[in-house]
Amino acid sequence: MKILGLCGSLRSGSFNASVLRTAVDLTVAPRELVVWPDLGRLPFFNADVEETALPDVAAELRSAVGASDGLLIVSPEYAHGTSGVLKNALEWLVGGGEIAAKPVALVSASTAITGGDNARAWLSQTLTVMGARVIPQDLRIPQVVRKVADGRLTDEPTVAALRALLDDLADVAAEAHEGDGTFA
C-alpha cells in the first residue's frame, strides 16, 4: 500500500514537515509513505498552459497521485485557509482526475490554539468538490511548537493520534481495493 504525503509548507523549519517526517517514521511494511519532494517546484497554475503543454513537474505530481492508494496532506493555516503552495498543487490536480475517489487524510499543525481548524475545513471542502474521498478522521495539532523537537513530533499523545490516523487511512484505502485483489 502506497500513501503519498503532501506538505503545504515550504519553510525549512516547518512544523508540518516535522509531522510528515514522523508519519514516515511510523509507517511500516507493507505500507509505504512517500513524500512529494517539493510543491514549490510547481509553476503557478494556468489553464492555458495545462491545455497546451502540461509542465513535467505537474505531470509527475498527477502520476504520483494516481499511483498512490491514498494521500496524507499536512497543512499549516494561512489567512483562514491552506497555504498558497498547497492550493496551487490542488489546482494542477483538478483537470487530471487522478484524485477522484482517492482516500485522503488531513492534518493541520499550528502554533495557535486552534490547530489550523480553518485550513483543514478549507481543504476538506475543496478536496470533496474535486471528488476525493476525505476520510472523516483528521488530526489537528495545536501549539505544535511544544510538540516538536529535532524535526519530529515528540508529544506521545499526538504521535499516537497520528499513528491512528495512518491506520484509518490505510483501512479506507484497503476497503477501496476490496474485490480488485490488490491487497489480498
C-alpha positions as CSV (number, residue, x, y, z in Angstrom):
1,M,0.0,0.0,0.0
2,K,1.5,3.3,-1.1
3,I,0.4,6.6,0.6
4,L,1.6,9.9,-0.9
5,G,2.4,12.7,1.6
6,L,2.0,16.3,0.7
7,C,3.3,19.1,2.9
8,G,1.7,22.6,2.5
9,S,4.7,24.4,3.9
10,L,8.0,25.3,2.2
11,R,9.7,26.7,5.3
12,S,12.9,24.9,6.1
13,G,12.0,24.5,9.8
14,S,8.3,23.7,9.1
15,F,6.4,22.1,11.9
16,N,4.1,20.5,9.3
17,A,7.1,18.9,7.6
18,S,8.1,17.6,11.0
19,V,4.7,16.0,11.3
20,L,5.1,14.4,7.9
21,R,8.6,13.1,8.7
22,T,7.1,11.5,11.9
23,A,4.4,9.9,9.8
24,V,7.1,8.4,7.5
25,D,8.8,7.0,10.6
26,L,5.6,5.4,11.8
27,T,4.9,3.7,8.5
28,V,6.0,0.1,8.3
29,A,5.8,-2.5,5.5
30,P,3.7,-3.5,3.7
31,R,2.7,0.2,3.9
32,E,4.8,2.9,2.4
33,L,4.6,6.6,2.8
34,V,6.3,8.6,0.1
35,V,6.6,12.4,0.5
36,W,6.3,14.5,-2.6
37,P,9.6,16.4,-2.5
38,D,8.7,20.0,-3.1
39,L,5.4,21.6,-4.1
40,G,7.4,24.8,-4.6
41,R,8.7,23.4,-7.9
42,L,5.2,23.7,-9.5
43,P,4.6,26.8,-11.5
44,F,1.6,28.9,-10.8
45,F,-1.5,27.1,-12.3
46,N,-2.6,28.4,-15.7
47,A,-5.3,26.6,-17.5
48,D,-3.9,27.7,-20.9
49,V,-0.6,26.0,-20.0
50,E,-2.4,22.9,-18.7
51,E,-4.2,22.5,-22.0
52,T,-1.2,23.2,-24.3
53,A,1.9,22.0,-22.6
54,L,1.4,20.4,-19.1
55,P,4.7,21.1,-17.2
56,D,6.7,17.9,-16.4
57,V,6.5,18.6,-12.7
58,A,2.7,18.8,-12.8
59,A,2.6,15.6,-14.8
60,E,4.8,13.9,-12.3
61,L,2.6,15.1,-9.4
62,R,-0.5,13.8,-11.2
63,S,1.2,10.5,-11.8
64,A,2.3,10.1,-8.2
65,V,-1.2,10.9,-7.0
66,G,-2.7,8.4,-9.5
67,A,-0.2,5.7,-8.4
68,S,-0.9,6.1,-4.7
69,D,-3.6,4.3,-2.7
70,G,-4.3,7.4,-0.6
71,L,-3.0,10.8,0.3
72,L,-1.9,12.3,3.6
73,I,-2.0,16.1,3.4
74,V,-0.3,18.1,6.2
75,S,-1.0,21.8,6.1
76,P,-0.4,25.0,8.0
77,E,-3.1,27.6,8.2
78,Y,-2.6,31.0,6.5
79,A,-5.3,33.7,6.4
80,H,-8.0,31.2,7.5
81,G,-7.2,28.7,4.7
82,T,-4.4,26.5,3.5
83,S,-1.1,27.7,2.0
84,G,-0.9,29.1,-1.5
85,V,1.6,26.4,-2.5
86,L,-0.8,23.6,-1.5
87,K,-3.8,25.4,-3.2
88,N,-1.7,25.7,-6.3
89,A,-0.8,22.0,-6.2
90,L,-4.5,21.1,-5.9
91,E,-5.3,23.3,-8.9
92,W,-2.9,21.3,-11.0
93,L,-4.7,18.1,-9.9
94,V,-8.2,19.3,-10.8
95,G,-8.0,18.6,-14.5
96,G,-6.3,15.3,-14.4
97,G,-8.9,13.3,-12.4
98,E,-6.2,11.3,-10.5
99,I,-7.6,12.4,-7.2
100,A,-11.2,11.3,-7.9
101,A,-12.3,8.8,-5.2
102,K,-8.8,8.8,-3.7
103,P,-8.8,8.4,0.1
104,V,-7.3,11.5,1.8
105,A,-6.5,12.1,5.4
106,L,-5.9,15.7,6.6
107,V,-3.6,17.0,9.3
108,S,-3.0,20.6,10.3
109,A,-0.3,21.8,12.7
110,S,-0.3,25.3,14.0
111,T,1.4,27.3,16.7
112,A,-2.1,28.7,17.5
113,I,-4.5,27.0,19.9
114,T,-6.9,26.4,17.0
115,G,-4.6,23.9,15.5
116,G,-5.3,25.0,11.9
117,D,-9.0,24.2,12.0
118,N,-9.8,26.6,9.1
119,A,-7.1,25.1,6.9
120,R,-8.5,21.6,7.4
121,A,-12.0,22.8,6.8
122,W,-11.0,24.6,3.6
123,L,-9.0,21.5,2.4
124,S,-11.9,19.1,3.2
125,Q,-14.4,21.3,1.2
126,T,-12.0,21.7,-1.7
127,L,-11.0,18.1,-1.9
128,T,-14.6,17.0,-1.7
129,V,-15.5,19.2,-4.6
130,M,-12.6,17.7,-6.5
131,G,-14.0,14.2,-6.0
132,A,-11.5,13.0,-3.4
133,R,-12.8,10.7,-0.6
134,V,-11.8,12.8,2.5
135,I,-11.9,10.4,5.5
136,P,-13.9,11.7,8.5
137,Q,-10.9,11.2,10.8
138,D,-8.4,14.0,10.8
139,L,-5.8,15.5,13.2
140,R,-5.4,19.0,14.5
141,I,-2.2,19.8,16.3
142,P,-2.5,23.0,18.3
143,Q,0.5,24.7,19.8
144,V,2.8,22.5,17.8
145,V,5.9,24.3,18.8
146,R,5.6,22.5,22.2
147,K,5.2,19.1,20.5
148,V,8.2,19.0,18.1
149,A,11.9,18.6,18.6
150,D,14.7,17.9,16.2
151,G,12.4,17.8,13.2
152,R,10.0,15.1,14.7
153,L,6.8,15.0,16.8
154,T,7.8,14.2,20.4
155,D,4.4,14.6,22.1
156,E,3.3,10.9,22.7
157,P,-0.4,11.5,22.6
158,T,0.0,13.4,19.3
159,V,2.2,10.7,17.9
160,A,-0.4,8.1,18.9
161,A,-3.1,10.1,17.2
162,L,-1.0,10.4,14.1
163,R,-0.5,6.6,14.1
164,A,-4.2,6.0,14.5
165,L,-4.9,8.4,11.6
166,L,-2.5,6.5,9.4
167,D,-4.2,3.3,10.3
168,D,-7.6,4.8,9.5
169,L,-6.4,6.0,6.1
170,A,-4.9,2.5,5.3
171,D,-8.2,0.9,6.3
172,V,-10.2,3.1,3.9
173,A,-7.6,2.6,1.2
174,A,-7.8,-1.2,1.6
175,E,-11.6,-1.0,1.5
176,A,-11.4,0.9,-1.7
177,H,-9.4,-2.0,-3.2
178,E,-11.7,-4.8,-1.9
179,G,-12.6,-7.1,-4.7
180,D,-9.8,-6.0,-7.1
181,G,-7.2,-8.3,-5.5
182,T,-4.7,-5.5,-4.9
183,F,-4.4,-6.1,-1.1
184,A,-5.0,-9.9,-0.9
